[in-house]
Amino acid sequence: MVLLVALVMTTACVVLVYRKLKELEAHQAHYERVLAESSAALISAHQAVCALNTDGRELLFSLGDKIEQAHEAIADLERNSLALRRARTEQAGMDKHANGQMLARGA
């Protein structure tokens, strides 16, 4: 009789362990699926970051070129402005000199 009770208890324990193993197996499949999805999401994020880095680098070089062109244009404008001021100063001096000569002749 004792052996029969021990056998029933052992069978009950084995059934409980079997159910727990099935439950763990189901959770493991879920975890594997979630892990695979997370891995795919991380790969996509990595690819996006790489693309952003490449685009950012290209944009940086392009902006650097544009800034250099802008500096050259500013330098050209400053040279032209200086030349124009000198020409105006020279013209004013010549006009003043010409006016002085006209006044001297007229007097």
C-alpha positions, 0 to 999 in steps of 0.5 A: 500500500505504501508503494502505491501511495508513493507511486501516485505521489511520484506520478503527480509530481511528474505530471506537475513537472511536465506541465511546468516544462511545457509552460517554460517551453511556451515562454521560451518560444515567446522569448525567442520570437521577441529576441528575434524581433528586437535583433531585427529592430536593432539591425534596422536602427544600426543601418539608419544611424549609418545612413545618417552618418553618411548623409551628415558627413556629405552635408558637412562637406557640402556646407564647408564648401558653401562657407568657403565660397561665401568667404571668397564672395565676401572678400571679392565684395570687400575688394570691390568696395575698397576699389570703388571708394578709392576711385570715388576719392580720386574722382573727388580729388580730380573734381576738386582740382579741376574746379580749382583750376577753373576758378583760377582761370576765371579770376 
